[in-house]
Amino acid sequence: MPLNPSRHRAMLPAMTLAVAVIGTTHAHADLDEAPVVGMTVSGGSGWSYWAGNDDGWVTNPEPGIFEYGGNVSWAECDFSWENELEVDPGLGFGLSITNTQSFTETFSVVLDVQVPGWSNGTLQGASIGGSVSDTNFDGTASLTSSQFLMNTFLDATSQIELGGGLDVLVSQFAGTATFGPFSTGLSGGSATIIGPQSTQGNLAIQIDFTLSAGDTASFSGGYLVDYVPAPAGILALNGLVLVRRRRA
């Protein structure tokens, strides 16, 4: 049964950039228990780690909205996150990773979540932006992506690719350079790319990049899958704040 979509929005601090999640009517019943947002971080030199709900904090500020945050340190990197899940669904992310190794590393970060499925048509959109910073204070930092910076998946099938051939350079002591936002399928408050007719509700986001030693990359953005015929929403970049929906 559709729920009342009337809402007002409150602002929260976020990382370098942030994600706006702006209202939709619920396509299905809200969930009482937070779905697991799994995050796999791996490096081209052969290591891999996984983090989930138990590695940070999770809140449920209103029905159908879950917020996730936390940070972990491994031998190869420091990793922190501030994500938001709308089970209608939309997966917004704010991620930061510092390469604590003594050499340039190629990273792959994968976020995935399972939400209720749908069989009456979908619309899709995605966006990503971010920054790279000289955090080892050697006067330089670099971030590159070879093919695509971000790829989105629905039920393990590639859907949207963004940020190909990225090459960002910092040449100033403790400096920061930004990139993006790169966006597609988001227009006038709606997702616009026609997606699969039906879905099992498995969303994933993969971010691939190469980062210089000792430096930090931050990313924010999101992947929206509108369940038709529910009124379209938007998951898009919105400056320096994370906008959280609340029921009026």
C-alpha positions in Angstrom: 0.0 0.0 0.0 1.6 3.3 -1.0 2.6 5.6 1.8 2.2 9.3 2.1 5.0 10.9 0.0 4.7 14.3 1.6 8.1 15.1 3.2 10.5 17.8 4.3 14.3 17.6 4.1 17.0 18.1 6.7 20.7 18.7 6.1 23.6 16.6 7.4 27.4 17.1 7.1 28.9 14.9 4.4 32.3 14.3 2.7 33.8 16.4 -0.1 30.7 16.1 -2.2 27.3 14.6 -1.3 24.1 12.9 -2.5 20.6 14.2 -2.6 17.8 11.7 -2.3 14.5 13.5 -3.2 11.1 11.9 -2.6 9.3 9.1 -4.3 6.1 7.3 -3.4 7.0 3.9 -2.0 6.7 1.1 -4.5 6.5 -1.6 -1.9 6.3 -2.0 1.9 9.0 -0.5 4.0 11.6 -2.8 5.7 12.1 -2.8 9.5 15.6 -4.4 9.4 18.5 -2.6 7.6 19.6 -4.5 4.4 23.3 -5.3 4.4 25.3 -2.8 2.3 28.4 -4.9 1.6 31.6 -3.1 0.7 34.6 -4.9 -0.9 37.9 -3.0 -1.2 40.7 -4.7 -3.1 44.0 -3.7 -4.6 45.8 -4.6 -7.8 48.7 -6.0 -5.8 46.5 -8.9 -4.7 44.7 -8.0 -1.4 41.0 -7.8 -0.7 38.8 -6.9 2.3 35.0 -6.8 3.0 33.1 -4.6 5.4 29.4 -4.5 6.2 26.7 -3.3 8.7 28.6 -4.7 11.7 31.7 -2.7 10.9 30.1 0.7 11.4 26.8 2.2 12.5 23.3 2.0 10.9 20.3 4.2 11.6 16.7 4.1 10.3 15.5 7.7 10.5 12.2 6.9 8.8 10.5 4.0 7.2 12.3 2.9 4.1 15.4 5.0 4.7 18.7 3.6 6.2 21.9 5.5 6.8 25.3 3.8 7.2 28.6 5.1 8.4 32.0 3.9 9.7 35.7 3.6 9.1 38.3 0.8 9.1 42.0 0.6 8.7 43.8 -2.2 7.0 47.5 -2.7 6.2 47.1 -1.2 2.7 44.6 1.6 3.2 42.3 3.5 5.5 38.6 3.4 4.4 35.6 5.3 5.6 32.0 5.6 4.4 28.8 7.5 4.8 26.0 5.8 2.7 22.3 6.1 2.4 19.8 3.5 1.2 16.3 4.1 0.0 14.6 0.7 -0.4 12.5 1.9 -3.3 15.5 1.7 -4.3 18.4 4.1 -4.5 21.9 3.7 -3.1 23.8 6.9 -2.3 27.4 6.8 -1.2 30.1 8.9 0.3 33.5 7.2 0.4 37.1 8.1 1.4 40.2 5.9 0.9 43.8 6.7 1.8 46.6 4.6 0.1 48.9 3.9 3.1 51.3 1.9 1.0 54.6 3.2 -0.3 53.6 2.7 -4.0 50.9 3.7 -6.4 48.0 1.2 -6.1 45.0 0.4 -8.3 41.9 0.1 -6.2 38.5 -1.4 -6.8 35.6 -0.6 -4.4 32.3 -2.5 -4.8 29.1 -1.7 -2.9 26.1 -4.0 -3.1 22.7 -4.4 -1.5 19.7 -6.6 -1.9 16.2 -4.9 -1.7 12.7 -6.1 -2.7 12.3 -6.8 -6.4 9.9 -5.4 -9.0 8.3 -6.6 -12.2 6.5 -3.5 -13.7 9.4 -1.7 -15.3 12.3 0.4 -14.2 14.0 3.7 -14.9 17.7 4.3 -14.0 20.2 7.1 -13.3 23.6 7.5 -11.7 26.1 10.2 -10.7 29.6 10.4 -9.2 32.1 13.1 -8.3 34.9 13.5 -5.9 38.4 14.7 -5.1 42.0 13.7 -4.6 44.3 15.2 -1.9 48.0 15.3 -1.1 47.8 13.8 2.4 51.4 12.7 2.7 52.5 16.3 2.1 55.0 15.5 -0.6 53.5 18.2 -2.9 51.9 15.8 -5.5 48.9 13.5 -5.7 47.2 11.7 -8.6 44.1 9.8 -9.4 43.4 8.1 -12.7 40.8 5.8 -14.2 41.5 3.7 -17.3 38.2 2.6 -18.8 35.4 3.9 -16.4 35.6 5.3 -12.9 32.2 3.9 -11.9 30.0 1.1 -13.2 26.5 0.2 -11.9 24.9 -3.2 -11.9 21.4 -4.5 -11.6 21.1 -8.2 -10.8 24.8 -8.6 -11.8 24.3 -7.0 -15.2 26.2 -3.8 -16.1 23.9 -0.8 -16.6 25.6 2.6 -16.4 29.3 3.6 -16.8 30.7 7.0 -15.9 34.0 8.8 -15.7 36.1 7.1 -18.4 39.7 8.1 -18.9 40.0 10.3 -15.8 43.4 11.9 -15.0 43.5 14.2 -12.0 46.8 15.7 -10.7 47.6 17.8 -7.6 50.9 19.7 -7.8 50.6 21.8 -4.6 51.7 21.0 -1.0 48.6 19.6 0.9 46.5 20.5 -2.2 43.2 19.1 -3.4 41.8 18.7 -6.9 38.2 17.9 -7.6 36.6 16.0 -10.5 33.0 15.6 -11.9 30.3 15.3 -11.1 29.6 12.9 -13.9 25.9 12.2 -14.3 23.5 10.4 -16.7 19.9 9.4 -16.6 18.9 12.2 -14.2 16.9 15.1 -15.5 14.3 17.4 -13.9 14.0 15.3 -10.8 13.5 12.0 -12.6 15.5 8.9 -13.6 15.2 8.7 -17.4 17.1 5.7 -18.7 14.8 2.7 -19.4 16.0 -0.3 -17.4 14.9 -3.9 -17.2 11.2 -4.7 -17.0 11.8 -6.8 -13.9 14.5 -7.0 -11.2 15.4 -9.1 -8.2 16.4 -5.9 -6.5 20.2 -6.5 -6.3 22.0 -3.2 -6.8 25.8 -2.8 -7.0 28.2 0.0 -7.7 31.9 -0.5 -8.7 34.5 2.2 -8.5 37.9 1.6 -10.1 40.8 4.0 -9.9 44.6 4.3 -9.4 45.8 6.4 -6.5 49.3 7.7 -5.6 51.1 6.5 -2.5 50.1 8.2 0.8 47.3 10.2 -0.7 43.5 10.3 -0.3 40.6 9.9 -2.8 37.0 10.8 -1.9 33.8 10.0 -3.9 30.1 10.7 -3.6 27.2 9.9 -5.8 24.5 7.3 -6.2 22.6 4.8 -8.3 18.8 5.2 -8.6 16.5 2.5 -9.9 12.9 3.9 -10.1 10.2 1.3 -9.9 7.6 2.3 -12.5 4.8 3.4 -12.1 5.8 5.0 -8.8 6.5 8.7 -9.3 10.1 9.2 -10.3 12.6 10.5 -7.8 16.2 11.6 -8.2 19.5 10.6 -6.8 22.0 13.3 -7.7 24.9 15.4 -6.4 24.0 18.4 -4.3 27.1 20.4 -3.3 28.5 19.9 0.1 25.5 18.5 2.1 23.7 15.2 2.3 20.0 15.8 2.1 18.0 13.3 4.1 14.3 12.7 3.4 11.9 12.9 6.4 8.2 12.2 6.5 6.2 15.4 7.1 
